[in-house]
Amino acid sequence: MNPNDPEGAIEEAAKAYSNWGRWGEDDVLGTLNFLDEAKRREGAALVRRGVSFSLSQRFDMNGPQKGWRRRTNPVHTMLDTGTDAALGNQGFPHGIGGADDVIAMPLQCSTQWDGLGHIFDHGFAWNGRRADKVVTSDGDLVTGIEHMAPYVAGRGVLLDVGQVIGTDRELPDGFAITEDHLTATANAHGVTVGRGDIVLVRTGHLARARRDGWGDYAGGPAPGLSFTTAGWLHGTEIAAIATDTWGFEVRPNEFENAFQPLHQVVIPNMGLLIGEMWDLDALAADCADDGVYEFWLTAAPLPITGAVGSPVNPIAVK
């Protein structure tokens, strides 16, 4: 990997790890095709204790966003309140009252999935389609995230790289997680990673942000996957992967004058579903306690027609 040639590295990896046409020219699911009925039965069989964990950050004004590319934290507004009910000004009969609310937020401001229409490579979207024919001002007309809503449930695997490789269960900013790190972590946890799995990679970055303040969590330096993991992501045939970081891949990126080169390979070329800003700390603590790093995981995106990303409240059950 030549750090001075991101264009060449991206082109080479995109060609080597492309899944274009693998599931037909009309495919809208990408690597979710690996997550079949048998894999869901395998995942469901992992529920033994019945303990569950939400892997989502809270959606509120205290989130990490600082306005980059118009991304803001959620704004929650009440439309009707208990005060309205107590004053009797809601116009309902026989004393009934109620509350209603509304939320305004970018779909990728907190715990979320990147849809297949989120990133393009030289003007092309997933499966070789022209980007301008896929995502317009009307939204993602082809691979909108609503298509994925029924399918994101199966065997989850936690790779707590922060615990195995890091110091005090955290990786420093700019730490590039390689295939060797992922393999060593899986071995330490006694788990395998393979076809149809939903892989969760904990770095400790979110824990650090909560302790020290958000700072540049949304867009600044962070640990993350190395560009060199593209081959591992392709070869393992995982269905999806999520991290506790804003950008999934290591930041700063490993090339001069590059922005999210691993995204550019794995979303439009590989068709990989990527999750970001997941809260993995409570789950990781439980896994460390009982030594079990696999579980049933359900993480359906909201079926927002034409969206290129979606908030999600993933639930892991052990």
Rosetta blueprint (number, residue, H / E / L):
1 M L
2 N L
3 P L
4 N L
5 D L
6 P H
7 E H
8 G H
9 A H
10 I H
11 E H
12 E H
13 A H
14 A H
15 K H
16 A H
17 Y L
18 S L
19 N L
20 W L
21 G L
22 R L
23 W L
24 G L
25 E L
26 D L
27 D L
28 V L
29 L L
30 G H
31 T H
32 L H
33 N H
34 F H
35 L L
36 D L
37 E H
38 A H
39 K H
40 R H
41 R H
42 E H
43 G H
44 A H
45 A L
46 L L
47 V L
48 R L
49 R L
50 G L
51 V L
52 S E
53 F E
54 S E
55 L L
56 S L
57 Q L
58 R L
59 F L
60 D L
61 M L
62 N L
63 G L
64 P L
65 Q L
66 K L
67 G L
68 W H
69 R H
70 R H
71 R L
72 T L
73 N L
74 P L
75 V E
76 H E
77 T E
78 M E
79 L E
80 D E
81 T L
82 G H
83 T H
84 D H
85 A H
86 A H
87 L H
88 G L
89 N L
90 Q L
91 G L
92 F L
93 P L
94 H L
95 G L
96 I L
97 G L
98 G L
99 A L
100 D E
101 D E
102 V E
103 I E
104 A E
105 M L
106 P L
107 L L
108 Q L
109 C L
110 S L
111 T L
112 Q E
113 W E
114 D E
115 G L
116 L L
117 G L
118 H L
119 I L
120 F L
121 D E
122 H L
123 G L
124 F E
125 A E
126 W H
127 N H
128 G H
129 R E
130 R E
131 A H
132 D H
133 K H
134 V H
135 V E
136 T E
137 S L
138 D L
139 G E
140 D E
141 L L
142 V L
143 T L
144 G L
145 I H
146 E H
147 H H
148 M H
149 A L
150 P L
151 Y L
152 V L
153 A E
154 G E
155 R E
156 G E
157 V E
158 L E
159 L E
160 D E
161 V H
162 G H
163 Q H
164 V H
165 I L
166 G L
167 T E
168 D L
169 R L
170 E E
171 L L
172 P L
173 D L
174 G L
175 F L
176 A E
177 I E
178 T L
179 E H
180 D H
181 H H
182 L H
183 T H
184 A H
185 T H
186 A H
187 N H
188 A H
189 H H
190 G L
191 V L
192 T L
193 V L
194 G L
195 R L
196 G L
197 D L
198 I E
199 V E
200 L E
201 V E
202 R E
203 T L
204 G L
205 H H
206 L H
207 A H
208 R H
209 A H
210 R H
211 R H
212 D H
213 G L
214 W L
215 G L
216 D L
217 Y L
218 A L
219 G L
220 G L
221 P L
222 A E
223 P L
224 G E
225 L E
226 S L
227 F H
228 T H
229 T H
230 A H
231 G H
232 W H
233 L H
234 H H
235 G H
236 T L
237 E L
238 I L
239 A L
240 A E
241 I E
242 A E
243 T E
244 D L
245 T L
246 W L
247 G L
248 F L
249 E E
250 V L
251 R E
252 P L
253 N L
254 E L
255 F L
256 E L
257 N L
258 A L
259 F L
260 Q L
261 P H
262 L H
263 H H
264 Q H
265 V H
266 V H
267 I H
268 P H
269 N H
270 M H
271 G L
272 L L
273 L E
274 I E
275 G E
276 E E
277 M L
278 W L
279 D L
280 L L
281 D H
282 A H
283 L H
284 A H
285 A H
286 D H
287 C H
288 A H
289 D H
290 D H
291 G L
292 V L
293 Y L
294 E E
295 F E
296 W E
297 L E
298 T E
299 A L
300 A L
301 P L
302 L L
303 P L
304 I L
305 T L
306 G L
307 A L
308 V L
309 G E
310 S E
311 P E
312 V L
313 N L
314 P L
315 I E
316 A E
317 V E
318 K L
